[in-house]
Amino acid sequence: MECPKCKGTMLLERFSDFFLVFYAWKCLNCGAIIDRTISKNRRKSLAANESETVAAR
């Protein structure tokens, strides 16, 4: 996977705290982390921006 921030290489990594274990993509260059929740929220945000742009025309 390619990092959306710096175009670097991303690896799947396991993250955990006391109660939760999840997997996310982490960039080897800049350290950006992208998980399921982050990508879902970005898609919602992009869709909202597109609809605002279309409505403004």
C-alpha distance matrix in Angstrom:
0.0 3.8 6.6 9.2 11.9 11.8 9.1 8.5 6.3 5.4 7.3 9.0 12.5 15.8 17.9 21.5 24.8 28.2 27.7 24.0 21.2 17.7 14.1 11.4 8.1 9.6 9.0 11.0 12.7 13.9 13.6 12.3 11.9 10.7 12.5 14.0 16.9 15.2 13.2 16.5 18.6 16.5 17.0 20.7 21.1 19.8 22.1 25.0 24.6 24.6 27.7 29.5 28.9 30.4 33.2 34.1 34.7
3.8 0.0 3.8 6.3 8.8 8.3 5.3 5.7 5.2 5.9 9.2 11.6 14.5 18.0 19.5 23.2 26.1 29.7 29.4 25.9 23.3 19.8 16.4 13.2 9.6 10.0 8.1 10.2 10.7 11.7 12.3 11.0 11.7 11.0 13.7 15.5 17.8 15.4 13.5 17.1 18.5 15.9 16.7 20.4 20.2 18.6 21.3 24.0 23.1 23.3 26.6 28.0 27.2 28.9 31.8 32.3 32.9
6.6 3.8 0.0 3.8 5.4 5.7 4.5 5.1 6.2 6.0 9.7 11.8 14.0 17.3 18.1 21.6 24.2 27.9 27.8 24.4 22.2 18.9 15.8 12.2 8.8 8.3 6.1 8.9 8.8 8.7 9.4 7.6 9.0 8.9 12.2 14.6 16.2 13.2 12.1 15.9 16.6 14.0 15.6 19.0 18.2 17.2 20.3 22.5 21.5 22.2 25.5 26.5 25.9 28.0 30.7 31.0 31.9
9.2 6.3 3.8 0.0 3.8 6.0 5.7 8.1 9.9 9.7 13.1 14.8 16.8 19.7 20.1 23.4 25.7 29.3 29.0 25.6 23.8 20.4 17.7 14.0 11.1 11.0 9.3 12.4 11.6 10.5 11.5 8.8 10.3 9.4 12.7 14.5 15.5 12.2 10.8 14.3 14.5 11.4 13.0 16.3 15.1 13.8 17.1 19.1 17.9 18.7 22.0 22.8 22.2 24.4 27.0 27.2 28.2
11.9 8.8 5.4 3.8 0.0 3.8 6.0 8.0 10.7 10.8 14.3 16.3 17.6 20.5 20.4 23.6 25.5 29.2 29.3 26.2 24.6 21.5 19.1 15.3 12.5 11.3 9.0 11.6 9.8 8.0 9.7 7.5 10.1 10.5 14.2 16.6 17.0 13.4 13.0 16.5 15.9 12.9 15.3 18.1 16.3 15.5 19.1 20.5 18.9 20.3 23.6 23.8 23.2 25.9 28.2 28.0 29.2
11.8 8.3 5.7 6.0 3.8 0.0 3.8 5.4 8.9 10.3 14.0 16.6 18.1 21.3 21.6 25.0 27.2 30.9 31.3 28.2 26.3 23.3 20.5 16.8 13.6 11.8 8.5 10.0 7.5 6.9 9.7 8.9 12.0 13.0 16.7 19.3 20.1 16.7 16.2 19.8 19.6 16.6 18.8 21.7 20.1 19.0 22.5 24.1 22.3 23.4 26.9 27.1 26.1 28.8 31.4 30.9 31.9
9.1 5.3 4.5 5.7 6.0 3.8 0.0 3.8 6.8 8.9 12.7 15.5 17.7 21.2 22.1 25.7 28.2 32.0 32.1 28.8 26.5 23.3 20.1 16.6 13.0 12.0 8.8 10.2 8.7 9.4 11.6 10.7 13.0 13.3 16.7 19.0 20.4 17.3 16.1 19.7 20.1 17.1 18.6 21.9 20.7 19.2 22.4 24.5 22.9 23.4 27.0 27.7 26.5 28.8 31.6 31.5 32.1
8.5 5.7 5.1 8.1 8.0 5.4 3.8 0.0 3.8 6.5 10.0 13.3 15.3 18.9 20.0 23.7 26.4 30.2 30.5 27.3 24.8 21.8 18.5 15.3 11.6 9.9 6.4 6.8 5.8 7.7 9.6 9.8 12.0 13.1 16.4 19.1 20.8 18.0 17.2 21.0 21.6 19.0 20.7 24.0 23.1 21.9 25.1 27.3 25.9 26.6 30.1 30.9 29.9 32.2 35.0 34.9 35.7
6.3 5.2 6.2 9.9 10.7 8.9 6.8 3.8 0.0 3.8 6.8 10.3 12.6 16.3 18.1 21.8 24.9 28.5 28.8 25.5 22.7 19.7 16.2 13.3 9.6 8.4 5.8 5.9 7.2 9.5 10.1 10.5 11.7 12.4 15.2 17.8 20.1 17.9 16.9 20.6 21.8 19.6 21.1 24.5 24.2 23.1 26.0 28.4 27.5 28.1 31.4 32.5 31.8 33.8 36.6 36.9 37.7
5.4 5.9 6.0 9.7 10.8 10.3 8.9 6.5 3.8 0.0 3.8 6.8 9.1 12.8 14.5 18.3 21.4 25.0 25.1 21.8 18.9 15.9 12.4 9.5 5.8 5.2 4.2 5.9 8.3 9.7 8.8 8.7 8.7 9.3 11.7 14.5 16.9 14.9 14.2 17.9 19.3 17.6 19.1 22.4 22.4 21.8 24.5 26.9 26.5 27.2 30.3 31.5 31.2 33.2 35.8 36.4 37.4
7.3 9.2 9.7 13.1 14.3 14.0 12.7 10.0 6.8 3.8 0.0 3.8 6.1 9.9 12.3 16.0 19.4 22.9 23.0 19.7 16.5 13.7 10.1 8.2 5.4 5.4 6.5 7.3 10.7 12.1 10.3 10.6 9.7 10.3 11.6 14.3 17.1 15.9 15.5 18.8 20.6 19.5 20.9 24.0 24.5 24.2 26.7 29.0 29.0 29.8 32.6 34.1 34.0 35.8 38.3 39.1 40.3
9.0 11.6 11.8 14.8 16.3 16.6 15.5 13.3 10.3 6.8 3.8 0.0 3.8 7.0 9.8 13.4 17.0 20.2 20.0 16.5 13.2 10.3 6.6 5.6 4.5 6.3 9.0 10.4 13.8 14.6 12.1 11.8 9.6 9.5 9.5 11.9 14.9 14.5 14.3 17.2 19.2 18.9 20.1 22.9 23.8 24.0 26.0 28.4 28.9 29.7 32.2 33.8 34.2 35.8 38.1 39.2 40.5
12.5 14.5 14.0 16.8 17.6 18.1 17.7 15.3 12.6 9.1 6.1 3.8 0.0 3.8 6.5 10.1 13.6 16.9 17.1 14.0 10.7 8.5 5.6 5.6 6.0 6.5 9.8 10.8 14.3 14.6 11.5 11.8 9.3 10.2 9.9 12.8 15.2 15.0 15.6 18.4 20.0 20.1 21.8 24.3 25.0 25.7 27.8 29.8 30.4 31.6 34.0 35.4 36.0 37.8 39.8 40.9 42.5
15.8 18.0 17.3 19.7 20.5 21.3 21.2 18.9 16.3 12.8 9.9 7.0 3.8 0.0 3.8 6.8 10.5 13.5 13.6 10.6 7.2 5.9 4.5 6.6 8.8 9.6 13.1 14.2 17.6 17.5 14.0 14.1 11.1 11.9 10.5 12.9 15.0 15.6 16.7 18.9 20.5 21.3 22.9 25.0 26.0 27.1 29.0 30.8 31.7 33.1 35.2 36.6 37.6 39.3 41.1 42.3 44.1
17.9 19.5 18.1 20.1 20.4 21.6 22.1 20.0 18.1 14.5 12.3 9.8 6.5 3.8 0.0 3.8 7.2 10.6 11.0 8.3 5.8 5.4 5.9 7.3 10.0 10.2 13.8 15.2 18.1 17.2 13.5 13.4 10.4 11.5 10.2 12.8 13.8 14.4 16.4 18.3 19.3 20.5 22.5 24.1 24.9 26.5 28.5 29.8 30.8 32.6 34.5 35.6 36.8 38.8 40.3 41.4 43.5
21.5 23.2 21.6 23.4 23.6 25.0 25.7 23.7 21.8 18.3 16.0 13.4 10.1 6.8 3.8 0.0 3.8 6.9 7.5 5.5 4.2 6.3 8.5 10.6 13.6 13.9 17.4 18.7 21.5 20.4 16.6 16.5 13.5 14.5 12.7 14.7 15.2 16.3 18.7 20.0 20.9 22.5 24.6 25.7 26.7 28.6 30.4 31.4 32.7 34.7 36.3 37.3 38.9 40.8 42.0 43.2 45.5
24.8 26.1 24.2 25.7 25.5 27.2 28.2 26.4 24.9 21.4 19.4 17.0 13.6 10.5 7.2 3.8 0.0 3.8 5.6 5.5 6.6 9.2 11.9 13.7 16.7 16.6 20.0 21.4 23.7 22.2 18.5 18.4 15.6 16.8 15.0 16.9 16.5 17.7 20.6 21.6 21.9 23.9 26.2 26.9 27.6 29.9 31.7 32.3 33.7 36.0 37.3 38.1 39.9 41.9 42.8 44.0 46.5
28.2 29.7 27.9 29.3 29.2 30.9 32.0 30.2 28.5 25.0 22.9 20.2 16.9 13.5 10.6 6.9 3.8 0.0 3.8 6.2 8.4 11.7 14.9 17.0 20.2 20.4 23.8 25.1 27.5 26.0 22.2 22.2 19.3 20.3 18.2 19.6 19.1 20.7 23.6 24.2 24.5 26.8 29.0 29.3 30.3 32.8 34.3 34.8 36.4 38.7 39.8 40.6 42.6 44.6 45.2 46.6 49.2
27.7 29.4 27.8 29.0 29.3 31.3 32.1 30.5 28.8 25.1 23.0 20.0 17.1 13.6 11.0 7.5 5.6 3.8 0.0 3.8 7.0 10.3 13.9 16.3 19.9 20.7 24.3 26.0 28.5 27.0 23.3 22.6 19.4 19.6 17.0 17.7 17.1 19.4 22.0 22.1 22.7 25.3 27.1 27.3 28.6 31.2 32.3 32.9 34.9 37.0 37.8 38.8 41.0 42.7 43.3 44.9 47.5
24.0 25.9 24.4 25.6 26.2 28.2 28.8 27.3 25.5 21.8 19.7 16.5 14.0 10.6 8.3 5.5 5.5 6.2 3.8 0.0 3.8 6.6 10.2 12.7 16.4 17.5 21.3 23.2 25.8 24.4 20.7 19.8 16.3 16.2 13.4 14.1 13.9 16.2 18.6 18.9 19.8 22.2 23.9 24.4 25.8 28.2 29.3 30.2 32.1 34.0 35.0 36.2 38.2 39.8 40.7 42.3 44.7
21.2 23.3 22.2 23.8 24.6 26.3 26.5 24.8 22.7 18.9 16.5 13.2 10.7 7.2 5.8 4.2 6.6 8.4 7.0 3.8 0.0 3.8 7.1 10.2 13.7 15.1 18.9 20.6 23.5 22.6 18.9 18.2 14.7 14.6 11.9 12.9 13.8 15.8 17.7 18.5 19.9 21.8 23.4 24.4 25.9 27.8 29.1 30.4 32.1 33.7 35.1 36.5 38.1 39.7 40.9 42.5 44.7
17.7 19.8 18.9 20.4 21.5 23.3 23.3 21.8 19.7 15.9 13.7 10.3 8.5 5.9 5.4 6.3 9.2 11.7 10.3 6.6 3.8 0.0 3.8 6.7 10.4 12.3 16.1 18.3 21.2 20.3 16.7 15.6 11.9 11.3 8.4 9.4 10.9 12.7 14.2 15.2 17.0 18.6 20.0 21.4 22.9 24.5 25.9 27.4 29.0 30.4 32.0 33.5 35.0 36.5 37.9 39.5 41.5
14.1 16.4 15.8 17.7 19.1 20.5 20.1 18.5 16.2 12.4 10.1 6.6 5.6 4.5 5.9 8.5 11.9 14.9 13.9 10.2 7.1 3.8 0.0 3.8 7.1 9.5 13.2 15.3 18.4 17.9 14.6 13.5 10.0 9.2 6.9 8.6 11.1 12.1 12.9 14.7 16.7 17.7 18.9 21.0 22.4 23.4 25.0 26.9 28.1 29.3 31.2 32.8 33.9 35.5 37.2 38.7 40.4
11.4 13.2 12.2 14.0 15.3 16.8 16.6 15.3 13.3 9.5 8.2 5.6 5.6 6.6 7.3 10.6 13.7 17.0 16.3 12.7 10.2 6.7 3.8 0.0 3.8 6.4 10.0 12.7 15.3 14.6 11.6 10.0 6.5 5.6 4.4 7.3 9.7 9.6 10.3 12.8 14.6 14.9 16.5 18.8 19.7 20.6 22.6 24.5 25.3 26.6 28.7 30.2 31.0 32.8 34.6 35.9 37.6
8.1 9.6 8.8 11.1 12.5 13.6 13.0 11.6 9.6 5.8 5.4 4.5 6.0 8.8 10.0 13.6 16.7 20.2 19.9 16.4 13.7 10.4 7.1 3.8 0.0 3.8 6.7 9.6 12.2 12.0 9.5 8.1 5.6 5.1 6.2 9.3 11.8 10.6 10.5 13.8 15.4 14.8 16.4 19.2 19.8 20.0 22.3 24.4 24.8 25.8 28.4 29.8 30.2 32.0 34.2 35.2 36.6
9.6 10.0 8.3 11.0 11.3 11.8 12.0 9.9 8.4 5.2 5.4 6.3 6.5 9.6 10.2 13.9 16.6 20.4 20.7 17.5 15.1 12.3 9.5 6.4 3.8 0.0 3.8 6.4 9.0 8.6 5.9 5.6 4.5 6.5 8.8 12.4 14.1 12.3 12.9 16.4 17.3 16.3 18.6 21.3 21.2 21.5 24.3 26.1 26.0 27.4 30.1 31.1 31.4 33.5 35.7 36.3 37.8
9.0 8.1 6.1 9.3 9.0 8.5 8.8 6.4 5.8 4.2 6.5 9.0 9.8 13.1 13.8 17.4 20.0 23.8 24.3 21.3 18.9 16.1 13.2 10.0 6.7 3.8 0.0 3.8 5.5 5.8 4.7 5.2 6.6 8.7 11.7 15.1 16.7 14.3 14.5 18.2 18.8 17.2 19.4 22.4 21.8 21.7 24.7 26.6 25.9 27.2 30.3 31.1 30.9 33.2 35.6 35.9 37.2
11.0 10.2 8.9 12.4 11.6 10.0 10.2 6.8 5.9 5.9 7.3 10.4 10.8 14.2 15.2 18.7 21.4 25.1 26.0 23.2 20.6 18.3 15.3 12.7 9.6 6.4 3.8 0.0 3.8 6.2 5.8 8.2 9.8 12.3 15.1 18.6 20.2 17.9 18.2 22.0 22.6 20.9 23.2 26.2 25.5 25.3 28.4 30.2 29.5 30.7 33.9 34.6 34.3 36.6 39.0 39.2 40.4
12.7 10.7 8.8 11.6 9.8 7.5 8.7 5.8 7.2 8.3 10.7 13.8 14.3 17.6 18.1 21.5 23.7 27.5 28.5 25.8 23.5 21.2 18.4 15.3 12.2 9.0 5.5 3.8 0.0 3.8 5.9 8.2 11.1 13.7 17.0 20.4 21.6 18.8 19.1 22.9 23.0 21.0 23.5 26.3 25.2 24.8 28.2 29.8 28.5 29.9 33.2 33.6 33.0 35.6 38.0 37.8 39.0
13.9 11.7 8.7 10.5 8.0 6.9 9.4 7.7 9.5 9.7 12.1 14.6 14.6 17.5 17.2 20.4 22.2 26.0 27.0 24.4 22.6 20.3 17.9 14.6 12.0 8.6 5.8 6.2 3.8 0.0 3.8 5.6 9.2 12.0 15.5 19.0 19.6 16.5 17.4 21.0 20.6 18.7 21.5 24.1 22.6 22.6 26.1 27.3 26.1 27.8 31.0 31.1 30.8 33.6 35.7 35.5 36.9
13.6 12.3 9.4 11.5 9.7 9.7 11.6 9.6 10.1 8.8 10.3 12.1 11.5 14.0 13.5 16.6 18.5 22.2 23.3 20.7 18.9 16.7 14.6 11.6 9.5 5.9 4.7 5.8 5.9 3.8 0.0 3.8 6.3 9.8 12.9 16.6 17.2 14.6 15.9 19.4 19.2 17.9 20.8 23.2 22.1 22.6 25.9 27.1 26.4 28.3 31.2 31.4 31.6 34.2 36.2 36.3 38.0
12.3 11.0 7.6 8.8 7.5 8.9 10.7 9.8 10.5 8.7 10.6 11.8 11.8 14.1 13.4 16.5 18.4 22.2 22.6 19.8 18.2 15.6 13.5 10.0 8.1 5.6 5.2 8.2 8.2 5.6 3.8 0.0 3.8 6.7 10.1 13.6 14.0 11.0 12.3 15.8 15.5 14.1 17.0 19.4 18.4 18.8 22.1 23.3 22.7 24.6 27.4 27.8 28.0 30.6 32.6 32.8 34.5
11.9 11.7 9.0 10.3 10.1 12.0 13.0 12.0 11.7 8.7 9.7 9.6 9.3 11.1 10.4 13.5 15.6 19.3 19.4 16.3 14.7 11.9 10.0 6.5 5.6 4.5 6.6 9.8 11.1 9.2 6.3 3.8 0.0 3.8 6.6 10.3 10.9 8.6 10.1 13.5 13.6 13.0 15.7 17.9 17.6 18.5 21.3 22.7 22.7 24.5 27.0 27.7 28.3 30.7 32.5 33.1 34.9
10.7 11.0 8.9 9.4 10.5 13.0 13.3 13.1 12.4 9.3 10.3 9.5 10.2 11.9 11.5 14.5 16.8 20.3 19.6 16.2 14.6 11.3 9.2 5.6 5.1 6.5 8.7 12.3 13.7 12.0 9.8 6.7 3.8 0.0 3.8 7.0 8.1 5.8 6.5 10.0 10.7 10.1 12.4 14.9 15.0 15.8 18.3 19.9 20.3 21.8 24.2 25.3 26.0 28.1 29.9 30.9 32.6
12.5 13.7 12.2 12.7 14.2 16.7 16.7 16.4 15.2 11.7 11.6 9.5 9.9 10.5 10.2 12.7 15.0 18.2 17.0 13.4 11.9 8.4 6.9 4.4 6.2 8.8 11.7 15.1 17.0 15.5 12.9 10.1 6.6 3.8 0.0 3.8 5.6 5.4 6.3 8.6 10.2 10.8 12.5 14.5 15.5 16.6 18.5 20.2 21.3 22.7 24.6 26.1 27.1 28.8 30.5 31.9 33.7
14.0 15.5 14.6 14.5 16.6 19.3 19.0 19.1 17.8 14.5 14.3 11.9 12.8 12.9 12.8 14.7 16.9 19.6 17.7 14.1 12.9 9.4 8.6 7.3 9.3 12.4 15.1 18.6 20.4 19.0 16.6 13.6 10.3 7.0 3.8 0.0 3.8 5.6 5.3 6.1 8.7 10.0 10.7 12.5 14.3 15.5 16.6 18.5 20.1 21.2 22.8 24.6 25.9 27.2 28.8 30.5 32.3
16.9 17.8 16.2 15.5 17.0 20.1 20.4 20.8 20.1 16.9 17.1 14.9 15.2 15.0 13.8 15.2 16.5 19.1 17.1 13.9 13.8 10.9 11.1 9.7 11.8 14.1 16.7 20.2 21.6 19.6 17.2 14.0 10.9 8.1 5.6 3.8 0.0 3.8 5.5 5.1 6.2 8.6 10.0 10.7 12.3 14.3 15.5 16.6 18.4 20.1 21.3 22.7 24.5 26.0 27.1 28.8 30.9
15.2 15.4 13.2 12.2 13.4 16.7 17.3 18.0 17.9 14.9 15.9 14.5 15.0 15.6 14.4 16.3 17.7 20.7 19.4 16.2 15.8 12.7 12.1 9.6 10.6 12.3 14.3 17.9 18.8 16.5 14.6 11.0 8.6 5.8 5.4 5.6 3.8 0.0 3.8 5.5 5.3 6.2 8.7 10.0 10.6 12.3 14.3 15.4 16.5 18.4 20.1 21.2 22.6 24.5 25.9 27.1 29.2
13.2 13.5 12.1 10.8 13.0 16.2 16.1 17.2 16.9 14.2 15.5 14.3 15.6 16.7 16.4 18.7 20.6 23.6 22.0 18.6 17.7 14.2 12.9 10.3 10.5 12.9 14.5 18.2 19.1 17.4 15.9 12.3 10.1 6.5 6.3 5.3 5.5 3.8 0.0 3.8 5.5 5.1 6.2 8.7 9.8 10.5 12.3 14.3 15.3 16.5 18.4 20.0 21.0 22.6 24.4 25.8 27.5
16.5 17.1 15.9 14.3 16.5 19.8 19.7 21.0 20.6 17.9 18.8 17.2 18.4 18.9 18.3 20.0 21.6 24.2 22.1 18.9 18.5 15.2 14.7 12.8 13.8 16.4 18.2 22.0 22.9 21.0 19.4 15.8 13.5 10.0 8.6 6.1 5.1 5.5 3.8 0.0 3.8 5.5 5.2 6.4 8.7 10.0 10.7 12.5 14.4 15.5 16.8 18.6 20.2 21.4 22.8 24.6 26.5
18.6 18.5 16.6 14.5 15.9 19.6 20.1 21.6 21.8 19.3 20.6 19.2 20.0 20.5 19.3 20.9 21.9 24.5 22.7 19.8 19.9 17.0 16.7 14.6 15.4 17.3 18.8 22.6 23.0 20.6 19.2 15.5 13.6 10.7 10.2 8.7 6.2 5.3 5.5 3.8 0.0 3.8 5.4 5.1 6.2 8.6 9.9 10.6 12.3 14.3 15.4 16.6 18.4 20.1 21.1 22.7 24.9
16.5 15.9 14.0 11.4 12.9 16.6 17.1 19.0 19.6 17.6 19.5 18.9 20.1 21.3 20.5 22.5 23.9 26.8 25.3 22.2 21.8 18.6 17.7 14.9 14.8 16.3 17.2 20.9 21.0 18.7 17.9 14.1 13.0 10.1 10.8 10.0 8.6 6.2 5.1 5.5 3.8 0.0 3.8 5.4 5.0 6.1 8.5 9.8 10.5 12.2 14.2 15.3 16.4 18.4 19.9 21.1 23.0
17.0 16.7 15.6 13.0 15.3 18.8 18.6 20.7 21.1 19.1 20.9 20.1 21.8 22.9 22.5 24.6 26.2 29.0 27.1 23.9 23.4 20.0 18.9 16.5 16.4 18.6 19.4 23.2 23.5 21.5 20.8 17.0 15.7 12.4 12.5 10.7 10.0 8.7 6.2 5.2 5.4 3.8 0.0 3.8 5.4 5.1 6.1 8.6 9.9 10.5 12.3 14.3 15.3 16.5 18.3 20.0 21.6
20.7 20.4 19.0 16.3 18.1 21.7 21.9 24.0 24.5 22.4 24.0 22.9 24.3 25.0 24.1 25.7 26.9 29.3 27.3 24.4 24.4 21.4 21.0 18.8 19.2 21.3 22.4 26.2 26.3 24.1 23.2 19.4 17.9 14.9 14.5 12.5 10.7 10.0 8.7 6.4 5.1 5.4 3.8 0.0 3.8 5.5 5.1 6.2 8.7 9.9 10.7 12.4 14.3 15.5 16.5 18.5 20.5
21.1 20.2 18.2 15.1 16.3 20.1 20.7 23.1 24.2 22.4 24.5 23.8 25.0 26.0 24.9 26.7 27.6 30.3 28.6 25.8 25.9 22.9 22.4 19.7 19.8 21.2 21.8 25.5 25.2 22.6 22.1 18.4 17.6 15.0 15.5 14.3 12.3 10.6 9.8 8.7 6.2 5.0 5.4 3.8 0.0 3.8 5.4 5.1 6.2 8.7 10.0 10.7 12.4 14.4 15.4 16.6 18.9
19.8 18.6 17.2 13.8 15.5 19.0 19.2 21.9 23.1 21.8 24.2 24.0 25.7 27.1 26.5 28.6 29.9 32.8 31.2 28.2 27.8 24.5 23.4 20.6 20.0 21.5 21.7 25.3 24.8 22.6 22.6 18.8 18.5 15.8 16.6 15.5 14.3 12.3 10.5 10.0 8.6 6.1 5.1 5.5 3.8 0.0 3.8 5.4 5.1 6.2 8.7 9.9 10.5 12.4 14.2 15.4 17.1
22.1 21.3 20.3 17.1 19.1 22.5 22.4 25.1 26.0 24.5 26.7 26.0 27.8 29.0 28.5 30.4 31.7 34.3 32.3 29.3 29.1 25.9 25.0 22.6 22.3 24.3 24.7 28.4 28.2 26.1 25.9 22.1 21.3 18.3 18.5 16.6 15.5 14.3 12.3 10.7 9.9 8.5 6.1 5.1 5.4 3.8 0.0 3.8 5.5 5.1 6.2 8.7 9.9 10.6 12.3 14.3 15.9
25.0 24.0 22.5 19.1 20.5 24.1 24.5 27.3 28.4 26.9 29.0 28.4 29.8 30.8 29.8 31.4 32.3 34.8 32.9 30.2 30.4 27.4 26.9 24.5 24.4 26.1 26.6 30.2 29.8 27.3 27.1 23.3 22.7 19.9 20.2 18.5 16.6 15.4 14.3 12.5 10.6 9.8 8.6 6.2 5.1 5.4 3.8 0.0 3.8 5.4 5.2 6.2 8.7 10.0 10.6 12.4 14.7
24.6 23.1 21.5 17.9 18.9 22.3 22.9 25.9 27.5 26.5 29.0 28.9 30.4 31.7 30.8 32.7 33.7 36.4 34.9 32.1 32.1 29.0 28.1 25.3 24.8 26.0 25.9 29.5 28.5 26.1 26.4 22.7 22.7 20.3 21.3 20.1 18.4 16.5 15.3 14.4 12.3 10.5 9.9 8.7 6.2 5.1 5.5 3.8 0.0 3.8 5.5 5.1 6.2 8.7 9.9 10.6 12.8
24.6 23.3 22.2 18.7 20.3 23.4 23.4 26.6 28.1 27.2 29.8 29.7 31.6 33.1 32.6 34.7 36.0 38.7 37.0 34.0 33.7 30.4 29.3 26.6 25.8 27.4 27.2 30.7 29.9 27.8 28.3 24.6 24.5 21.8 22.7 21.2 20.1 18.4 16.5 15.5 14.3 12.2 10.5 9.9 8.7 6.2 5.1 5.4 3.8 0.0 3.8 5.4 5.1 6.2 8.6 9.9 11.1
27.7 26.6 25.5 22.0 23.6 26.9 27.0 30.1 31.4 30.3 32.6 32.2 34.0 35.2 34.5 36.3 37.3 39.8 37.8 35.0 35.1 32.0 31.2 28.7 28.4 30.1 30.3 33.9 33.2 31.0 31.2 27.4 27.0 24.2 24.6 22.8 21.3 20.1 18.4 16.8 15.4 14.2 12.3 10.7 10.0 8.7 6.2 5.2 5.5 3.8 0.0 3.8 5.4 5.1 6.1 8.6 10.2
29.5 28.0 26.5 22.8 23.8 27.1 27.7 30.9 32.5 31.5 34.1 33.8 35.4 36.6 35.6 37.3 38.1 40.6 38.8 36.2 36.5 33.5 32.8 30.2 29.8 31.1 31.1 34.6 33.6 31.1 31.4 27.8 27.7 25.3 26.1 24.6 22.7 21.2 20.0 18.6 16.6 15.3 14.3 12.4 10.7 9.9 8.7 6.2 5.1 5.4 3.8 0.0 3.8 5.5 5.1 6.1 8.9
28.9 27.2 25.9 22.2 23.2 26.1 26.5 29.9 31.8 31.2 34.0 34.2 36.0 37.6 36.8 38.9 39.9 42.6 41.0 38.2 38.1 35.0 33.9 31.0 30.2 31.4 30.9 34.3 33.0 30.8 31.6 28.0 28.3 26.0 27.1 25.9 24.5 22.6 21.0 20.2 18.4 16.4 15.3 14.3 12.4 10.5 9.9 8.7 6.2 5.1 5.4 3.8 0.0 3.8 5.5 5.2 6.7
30.4 28.9 28.0 24.4 25.9 28.8 28.8 32.2 33.8 33.2 35.8 35.8 37.8 39.3 38.8 40.8 41.9 44.6 42.7 39.8 39.7 36.5 35.5 32.8 32.0 33.5 33.2 36.6 35.6 33.6 34.2 30.6 30.7 28.1 28.8 27.2 26.0 24.5 22.6 21.4 20.1 18.4 16.5 15.5 14.4 12.4 10.6 10.0 8.7 6.2 5.1 5.5 3.8 0.0 3.8 5.5 5.5
33.2 31.8 30.7 27.0 28.2 31.4 31.6 35.0 36.6 35.8 38.3 38.1 39.8 41.1 40.3 42.0 42.8 45.2 43.3 40.7 40.9 37.9 37.2 34.6 34.2 35.7 35.6 39.0 38.0 35.7 36.2 32.6 32.5 29.9 30.5 28.8 27.1 25.9 24.4 22.8 21.1 19.9 18.3 16.5 15.4 14.2 12.3 10.6 9.9 8.6 6.1 5.1 5.5 3.8 0.0 3.8 5.5
34.1 32.3 31.0 27.2 28.0 30.9 31.5 34.9 36.9 36.4 39.1 39.2 40.9 42.3 41.4 43.2 44.0 46.6 44.9 42.3 42.5 39.5 38.7 35.9 35.2 36.3 35.9 39.2 37.8 35.5 36.3 32.8 33.1 30.9 31.9 30.5 28.8 27.1 25.8 24.6 22.7 21.1 20.0 18.5 16.6 15.4 14.3 12.4 10.6 9.9 8.6 6.1 5.2 5.5 3.8 0.0 3.8
34.7 32.9 31.9 28.2 29.2 31.9 32.1 35.7 37.7 37.4 40.3 40.5 42.5 44.1 43.5 45.5 46.5 49.2 47.5 44.7 44.7 41.5 40.4 37.6 36.6 37.8 37.2 40.4 39.0 36.9 38.0 34.5 34.9 32.6 33.7 32.3 30.9 29.2 27.5 26.5 24.9 23.0 21.6 20.5 18.9 17.1 15.9 14.7 12.8 11.1 10.2 8.9 6.7 5.5 5.5 3.8 0.0
